[in-house]
Amino acid sequence: MSEIAGFCDQSKLQKVRVDLKERGYDIEIGVGNLVHLGPLMTSFAQARHVVLLTDGNVAPLYADSIAGHLAAYDLTVDMIILEPGEESKSVAAAECLWERLLEIGTDRQSIVMAVGGGVVGDLAGFVAATYSRGLRFFQVPTTLLAQVDSSVGGKVGVNLASGKNMVGAFHQPLGVLIDTQTLDTLDDAQYLAGLGEVLKYGVSLDASLFELLEANVEPLRRRDHRLLTDIIARCCRIKADIVEQDERETTGLRAKLNYGHTFAHAYETLAGYGTLLHGLAVAIGLVDAAKLARELGRVDDDFVKRQIELNRQFGLPVRFDGIDPDQVIGFMLRDKKVVGGTLRFVLPTEIGQCELVGDIASETVKQVWVCE
């Protein structure tokens, strides 16, 4: 079991505010800052009971010691351990958790704490949003993908067999605490999956971030904590800025955060949940979105080559093999961005700039899978 370190490097500590008025909260990013959890939890009004949701991989690494740390601050802690993997992000798993919350006497003063990756965070947030018509919720993401994306913004939910994230809610957390030391225990595939989401922010929303990534491939591959703290804070700030303007995805602005995801979600569904990691699917989706933009005359060959080259430098995939175009299009037509039965994609015009584009013919999309 990893013990919570007694020292936090304050020089590396950063905070990002998500300003949603009464629903606003802070994201704290640092190195060794898990030690802040106890004081932070007790600062919330009437906080006495924490339901800590985690999975079997994270429990022995961090959740067990976090539970002990919280108990030292006179908090009653009930830990629930999920099966690891995307399969746990289901309606059936949510129902089991609702029943378990009832058994342990969870009430509206309880706080649900998610300690783990995106699956744990999405499921815990959905259960918190729906049990007793809404419980307070706190995120402690332990994967890079969750730290830069799923833990921020309040989107929570579960998958259906035929569609990813099709059942869910908007439920903002009380806060998010990110300790980059948790990334040291990620396997290479999980870490690379997080880099896929980081690349998304750069290519679609922040050209200077994309250039920073191009210039720092080796430090990022060796998981340099100082650099990661800066990059995670930057990604969180980008997402916070968009969420503040379009919290419930009503104006189309928040859809920009889904760059590459229409392809990625289809590939995940086609491969079978848990077979292809979300961030790796996103990495492929970035390349395919670039190719589609090129087909539509929005970007040139150099744009596509630059995206492919950076994927390869990080060791990220650039294509999904064995595609049945009609089957993939069928999955895409279930995407939440579809309007009136027509496909819409978030597509770039240059590095750092993208927009939502509608009325794209299926035959045009299929060209992506035959071109280089």
N, C-alpha and C positions, 0 to 999 in steps of 0.2 A: 504494500500500500504506500502511495506517495503521501508524505506528510505535507501540510501546508507550511510553506516557508515562513519564518518569522520576520523576514526582511523584504520590504518592497523598495525597489529603486525609484525614489521620488523624481529623479531627474528624467526618467523615461515616461512618467505618468502624463497621460493626455485625457482630456474630457471633450466630448462632443454633445451638444445639447440638441435634442429633437423638440422643437418649440411648437407644441400643439395645445397651448394654453393649459387648461385644467388637466389635459392628458399628456402634457409634456414630461420628458424624462431625460436623464443623463446616461451617456455611454462612457464608461471609464475604461481606458486602455492602458495597460502597463505591463511590467515584468515583475512577477512575484506578488501581485496585488490581490490574490485570493484572500489574503489576511484581512482585507477590508470588508468581507462579507458579513461577519458577525455584527460589527457596529452599524453597518448599513441596514441590515434587516431590522435591528432594534430601533432604528430611527423612524421606521414607518409606524403610523398610528395603530395602536392595539395589536401590534405584531407579537403573537405568542406561539403560533403553530405554523410550521413549514412542512409542506408536502413536497419532498424532494423526488422528482422523477428523473431517472437516468436509465442507462442500459447496462447490459452485462459486461461490456468492454470497459466502460468508463467508471463503473462503480469501484473496482479495486484500485484504479489509478488516482481518482480524485474525489468521487462522490462520498466514499466512506469517510475520508478525512474531513471533507466539508461538513458532513453531518455531525461529526464530533466537534468541530470548530463551532458550529451553530449552537450545539447543546451547551457548550461552555459559556454562552451568552444567555442562558436560561430560556432558550427556545425549545419547545417540544418539536421533535423532528420525526416524521414518518417517511421512510424511504420506500419507493416502489421501483423495482428494477424490471425494465422491459427487455424483450429479446432484441438484440442488435439487428439493424437492417431495415430497409425500406418497407418490408412486409409488415412491420409493426405500425406503420402509418396508415391505419385502416379504421373503418367504422367499428369493426368487431373489437379492435384494441381499445378504442374510445369507450365502448360500452363496458368493457371489463374495468376500465379505470373509473368510470362513473360509479359502478357498484363498489369498487374498493374505497373510493372517497367517502361513500356513505357508511361503509363498515367502520372506518377509523374516526368517524365523527367530524368530518370536515365541515366548517361553517364559513360564513361570509367574512370572518376576520382572518381566516387562514390565507396563507400565501403559497401559491404553487411555484416551485423553483425548478426550472429545467436546467440540468447539468449534462451537457453532451452536444452532439451535433445537430444538424438540421432536422432529422427525423424526430429526435427527442423534443426539440424546441417547438416544432410545428404541432406535434401531437399534444404536448403539454399545454400549449397555448390554446388549442381548440377545446380541450377538456376544461380548462379554466374559463374560457369564454362561455361555455354552455352549461356547466354544472351550477345549480342553484342560481341560474340566470346571471352568472358572472362572478368569478373570483379574481383576486389580485394575483399578479403573475410577474415573475422575475426571471431573466435570462442569464445563464452562465455558459456561453458557448465555448466548446473545447476543440472545435475544428476550425480551420481557416475559412472554409466556406460559410459556416454559420456565423463566424465573427464578422465577415464583411458583408453578409447578405441576409440570411434568413432570420437572424436574431433581431434585426432592426426593421422597424416599419409597421409591425403589428399584423402582418398577414399570417394567419394560422389556419391549419386545416389538415385534411386527410385525403387519401387517394381513393378513387373507385377503380375497379378492375379494368375499366375501359378508358380511364382518363385521370391524369395526375392533377392533384390539388383541386378537384372539382367540388368538394364539400368543405366549407370553411367559413371564416369570419374575419373581421378586422377587430383586433383586441390588443391594444397597446400595452406593453409591459410597464411595471413600475420603474424599471431600469435595466441596464445591461452592464455586466462586468466581464471584461476580457483580459485574461492573463496570457500573454504570448508564450509563457513557459509550457503551457499545455500542448503547444504545437510540437514540442520535442518528442512526444510519445506517439505522434501520428505515424502511420506507415506511409511509404512514398506515394502510393496511389491516392490516399486521402488528402495528403498535402498538395499534390498536383491538382486534385479536383478543386481545391480552394483557389489555386492560382488561376484556374479557368475563369472563375468569377471575378478575380481581380483584373484579369485582362479585359473582361467585358466592360468594366468601368472606364478603362483607359481608351479602348478603341471607339466606344460609343459616346462617351460623355466628357473625357478629359484628356486632351492631346498631350499635355505636359506629363501626366501620369503615365501614358503609354511610352513616352520617351524615357521616363525614369526607369520603367521596367526594362526597356531595351538596353539601357546602360548598366543595369544591375542584375543581370541574369545569374551570375555566379554567387553573389551574396545572398540572393533570394533562394537559390537552390540549397545553400548550406544553412538556411533559416536564421539569418542574422537578426537578433532580437530588436536592435535599435531601428534597423530599416523596416522590419515588419511592423513595429509600433507606429511608425510614421505612415506607412502605406495603409494599414488597417484604419487608422484615424482618418486618413484622406478618403478612403472608400466610404466609411460611415458618414462623413460630412457630405459627400455627394448624394448619398441616399437620403440623408436627413433633409437636405435642401429640397429634394423632390417630394418627399413624403409630406413636408410642411405645406407644400402648395397643392398637393393632390392626394390627400390621405386615402381616399376610398376609390381612387382610379376612375374619377368621373370626367376629367377633362382630357384625358389621353396622355398627359405628361408622365404619369407614373408608369405607363406602358413602356417608356424608354428603358426602364430597368430590366425589361424582358428581352433585350437585344440578344439574339441567338437562341432564345428559349423556345420559339415555335418549332424549330428543328429539333432542339434538344429534348423537349418533352415527348415528341413523337418517337424519337430513337429510344428513349427510356422505356416507353410503353411497349414498343416493338420488341426490345431485347428482353423484357420482363423485369419488373421492379426489383432492384437490388443487383441486377446483373451488370449494368453499366452505371457507374457513379454519376450523379447529377452534374458535378463540375466538369467531368470529362466529356459528358454529352454536350454541355455548354461550350466547351472548347471546340468541339466539332461544329456546333451550331454557329459559332463566330465565323468560321471559315465559310460555311455554306451561306450564311447571310451576306458575307462579302461577295461571294460568287453570284448570288441572286441580284445584289445591287449592281454588279458589273453587267449582268444580262440586261438590266433595265437602263443601262447607261448612266448610272449615278456615280460610279467610281471606275477607276482604270485598273489595268493589270498590276501596276505597281502597288496599289492598295492591297490587292489580294495576296501578292507575293510577300508583302511586309507582314501581313497577318499570319500567313503560313510559316514564315521564317521564325517569328517569335514563338509560335506554338512549338515548333520543332526544337528551338533552343532550350525551352523549358521541359521538353520531353512529353509534351501534350499531344494527343491524337489530332489528326487533321481530316479524317474521313470515317464514315460508318459503312462497313462492308456488308454485302448481302442484302441491299435495299430492294424491296418491292415497291416501286414508285406509287402505284395506286393505293397500296396499303398505308404507306406513310401519309399520303394526301388525305386518306380517310381519317387518320388520327389527327391530322392538322385541322380538319374541319370541325373537330370538337374543341379546339382551342378557344379560350375565353375572349380572344380578340376578334373572333369571327363575328361578322355582322351581316345579317340577311343571307347567310349561306356563302358569303364570299371571303376569301382569304385575305388577311391583313398581316403585314410583317413590320417590325421595327428594322429600318435599313439605314445605312450610313450614306453621307454625302462626302465626308472626309474624316480623317482621324479626329475623334473627339466630338463629332457631330452626327446626330441621327434623328429620324422622325418616323412616325407611324404612316405606313403607306398601304392604301386599300386597293381593292378590285384588281388583284393580281391573278392572272389566269393560271390554272393548274399546270398547263403545258409549259408555261414559262418556268415554274418552279422545278419541274422535272429536268430541265436543262442543267440544273445545278449538279445533278448526279452523273452526268455524262461528260462534263467539261473538267478540265484540270485547273 
